[in-house]
């Protein structure tokens, strides 16, 4: 068994090291595509009232923005926007139900 000299060992390490290989570095579009796929896996199917949905939505959207992507174009409206629409619809249903009560209706 022979020992490698330091120069040969360093060149072998450099040859197999992904940190020094430009082809192994992911492109920005790969990062954005990965973040979109993770958002779809972790956030898309959670109900709006799930306690973790907002935090996960914000985190993956931040990752997409960091990669240069547009999260609204790639994923649609943010959690807060969807929740605001849902709350507005619920409030409209409550008002409609209240307004449909007869004028002489009394609450005991």
C-alpha positions as CSV (number, residue, x, y, z in Angstrom):
1,X,0.0,0.0,0.0
2,X,1.6,3.3,-1.0
3,X,0.9,6.7,0.4
4,X,-0.3,9.6,-1.7
5,X,1.7,12.8,-1.7
6,X,-0.2,15.9,-0.5
7,X,-0.6,17.4,-4.0
8,X,-2.2,14.2,-5.4
9,X,-4.5,13.8,-2.5
10,X,-5.7,17.4,-2.7
11,X,-6.3,17.1,-6.5
12,X,-8.3,13.9,-5.9
13,X,-10.4,15.6,-3.2
14,X,-11.0,18.5,-5.5
15,X,-12.0,16.2,-8.3
16,X,-14.7,14.5,-6.3
17,X,-15.9,17.4,-4.1
18,X,-19.3,18.8,-5.2
19,X,-18.4,22.2,-3.6
20,X,-15.8,22.7,-6.3
21,X,-17.8,21.3,-9.2
22,X,-19.8,24.0,-11.0
23,X,-22.1,21.4,-12.5
24,X,-23.1,20.2,-9.0
25,X,-24.3,23.7,-7.9
26,X,-28.0,24.1,-8.4
27,X,-29.2,27.0,-10.6
28,X,-31.5,29.7,-9.3
29,X,-34.4,28.2,-11.3
30,X,-33.7,24.8,-9.7
31,X,-34.0,26.3,-6.3
32,X,-37.2,28.1,-7.1
33,X,-38.7,24.9,-8.7
34,X,-37.7,22.9,-5.5
35,X,-39.3,25.5,-3.2
36,X,-42.5,25.4,-5.3
37,X,-42.6,21.6,-5.0
38,X,-42.0,21.8,-1.3
39,X,-44.8,24.4,-0.9
40,X,-47.1,22.1,-2.8
41,X,-46.2,19.2,-0.6
42,X,-46.3,21.0,2.8
43,X,-48.8,23.8,2.4
44,X,-51.2,23.4,-0.5
45,X,-53.5,20.8,1.1
46,X,-53.6,22.2,4.6
47,X,-56.8,23.9,5.7
48,X,-56.7,27.7,6.2
49,X,-57.3,27.2,10.0
50,X,-54.3,25.0,10.4
51,X,-51.9,26.5,13.0
52,X,-48.8,25.9,10.9
53,X,-50.1,26.8,7.5
54,X,-49.3,30.6,7.7
55,X,-45.8,30.1,8.9
56,X,-45.0,27.5,6.3
57,X,-46.6,29.6,3.5
58,X,-44.5,32.6,4.5
59,X,-41.3,30.6,4.7
60,X,-41.6,29.0,1.3
61,X,-42.7,32.2,-0.3
62,X,-39.7,33.9,1.2
63,X,-37.5,31.2,-0.3
64,X,-39.0,31.7,-3.7
65,X,-38.5,35.4,-3.5
66,X,-34.9,34.9,-2.5
67,X,-34.4,32.7,-5.6
68,X,-35.9,35.4,-7.8
69,X,-39.3,33.9,-8.3
70,X,-42.7,35.5,-8.0
71,X,-44.6,33.5,-5.4
72,X,-48.0,35.0,-6.3
73,X,-47.5,34.0,-10.0
74,X,-46.2,30.6,-9.1
75,X,-48.4,29.6,-6.1
76,X,-51.4,32.0,-6.1
77,X,-52.6,34.2,-3.3
78,X,-50.8,34.2,0.0
79,X,-52.3,32.6,3.2
80,X,-53.3,36.0,4.6
81,X,-55.1,37.0,1.4
82,X,-57.0,33.8,1.3
83,X,-57.9,34.1,5.0
84,X,-59.1,37.6,4.5
85,X,-61.4,36.6,1.7
86,X,-62.7,33.7,3.8
87,X,-63.4,36.0,6.8
88,X,-65.2,38.5,4.6
89,X,-67.4,35.8,3.1
90,X,-68.3,34.5,6.6
91,X,-69.1,38.1,7.8
92,X,-71.3,38.6,4.7
93,X,-73.2,35.3,5.5
94,X,-73.7,36.5,9.1
95,X,-75.1,39.8,8.0
96,X,-77.4,38.2,5.5
97,X,-78.7,35.8,8.1
98,X,-79.2,38.7,10.6
99,X,-81.0,40.9,8.0
100,X,-83.3,38.0,7.0
101,X,-84.8,37.9,10.5
102,X,-88.3,39.4,10.9
103,X,-88.6,42.9,12.3
104,X,-90.4,41.7,15.4
105,X,-87.9,39.0,16.2
106,X,-86.8,39.2,19.8
107,X,-83.7,37.7,21.4
108,X,-84.3,36.3,24.9
